[in-house]
Amino acid sequence: MRKPPEHTISKDAIKAWKITAILYEAIAWVLTIVGFILFITIDFPLWIVLIVAVLTAISTYFSIFMLPKLRWRRWRYEVFEQEIYIQHGILVVSRTLIPMIRVQHVETQQGPILKKFGLASVSISTAATTHEIPALSNEIASDLRDKISALAKVDEDDV
Amino acid sequence: MSKPKRLHPAAVILHIVIGIRNSLFFFILLFVTLFDDKLLYAFLAMLALLLLIIITSVLTWQRFTYRVEEDELRLEYGIIIRKKRFISKHRIQSIDLTQNILHRIFKLTKVEIETAGTGAEAEASLICVTLTEGEALRAELKSISSREQHENEIEEEAYLAQTITRKQLLLAGATSGSIGVLLAIAGFAFSEIERFIPSNFYDDAYRWIIGLGLLIMVLFIVGTLLLLWLLGIIGTMIKYWNFTITKVDEDIVITRGLLEKKQITIPLKRIQAVGYAESVIRQPFGYATVIAEIAGGSNEKGEDFSTVLFPIMKVEEVEAFLEKFLPMYVNKQNNMQSLPKRARKYYIIRMTIPALLLLGVVFFVFPHLSWIPLILLAVCVGLSLLQHKDAGYLINGQKLLIRYRNINKVTMVLHHKRIQAFNKKQNWFHRKENLARLKLSIIGKMGLGKHYTIKELDVTDVDDLSDWYSYRKKG
């Protein structure tokens, strides 16, 4: 665990995350606009609306322009014969080891946004935890799923 | 045992009791809405409801049959929708016998059969069979043919067993969690009373009477606290009465309870981690509770949702106890790796921030009550120092001993092969100071994971642990 894992996830992940963030921020902006309308029509306190607007602007900057890139840069994974090694996190860097013999099942998932970029995420479940590698290209994701599933042997002593 | 059998007829009574309990709301609703002018209708409706419950109870009992056939437990039940449930003997994880008061009067028992499946409910529940039948059923389902003759040879006395002594039971009750809450209440109450005393000194005429009143009040409060404490003791005694742990072949069997007698079977294979917890109250007296983490759908709850293997014993006795029952979890080494000194400030900051916030708020809103958060702050600082001091780990071959404290000091022994995932986390400050947070995941109750976290270990220690855990061969 001294060295970070080798592989990065697909660079398109940044775009996909940006689009997801834009959708969420749109909701925040709609609320802000409603606030302004309320201010004009029923004299809703302006300072509340302004605070909401400033907060929305800040969160828009962070979640659309800053975080996706940082997040992508940190996201790494590596699959060995005996275990899976994952790193992620922007401020708090988390590194996880999952032994192959502890893997219960693997699955690939694809939402509408990931689909647009030809991406899929792989989630790996043990009996106690679930780990997700987001936004890999379709082929890599399905290769990875098949590889992990082939390597995941059942331990004799398992419960 | 191939003929389909019914439960004991007393099951009807139990079904009726459960039925009435479940529809108590309707009874009350009927009574309230029709009480004024249509009392007769209310009684008729209640009678009808009662009749319905009785009929369904009888039918439920009549339809429910069980038999053991071809290494399977086969249940058939259901009034309108007929259901058949077959459970393979080899998939059964545990068979628990529980007796409440009604069961015990008629020498009956409830049998709950669990597989590894998730969910709080047992997979099969025979609510009422005779005790001998229940024990026979358990023996039959437990025995896997090759072991069958072997088992008959061993006498009951040959099994290892340990029973709680009266003294231990009393101690367990006296130091159970409730006393902490009581002490907090007591402290609060006494300090509040003190604040009222001076105002009473001014008025000489009322002084004596109010003094007496105050005395009565103090006595009353002390009495209430004592009563609550006694209730706590009684509660614990009822729960852990005659607590006995027995090792039967590959299972740990626990029996306990005064009013409701419980018998729990835990297969050794299902145990994920074993250790002991020293609660704040018990630690000064050198006592601990032996606990285990068990995988599967057991609904048996103990302290912090762990299963209690023994309610109370001296910390020095734990090793001998484990040697006897779970030798693979004994740890003889004692050179634990603690946290570095530079980690201490994180612990203090984390614990004091909520207390400081509270202090700030209270100081501005109720300045005269500031002493409460101040005491809290002192307690938090003390606790954080203890948390830092107690945390640590020790690698011993395939075993890993970890110790941490939230409020109670917990020491657990985990096996390498039982750890499902290994996680290391570092925030920005941690990276500057070469610290890291360790998280180990094992299988917990009801299909959920149980996670052990040690915060702010030295990063080289975490890396050493990751090398220990990693299945990759290091070059």
Interface residues (C-beta under 8 A of the other chain):
Chain A: M1 R2 F80 Q82 E83 G89 L91 V92 V93 S94 R95 T96 L97 I98 P99 M100 I101 R102 T126 A127 A128 T129 H131 D155 D157 V159
Chain B: A116 K269 R270 A295 G296 K417 I419 Q420 A421 F422 N423 K424 K425 Q426 N427 W428 R431 S441 I442 I443 G444 G447 L448 G449 K450 H451 V462 D463 S466 D467 Y469 S470 Y471 R472
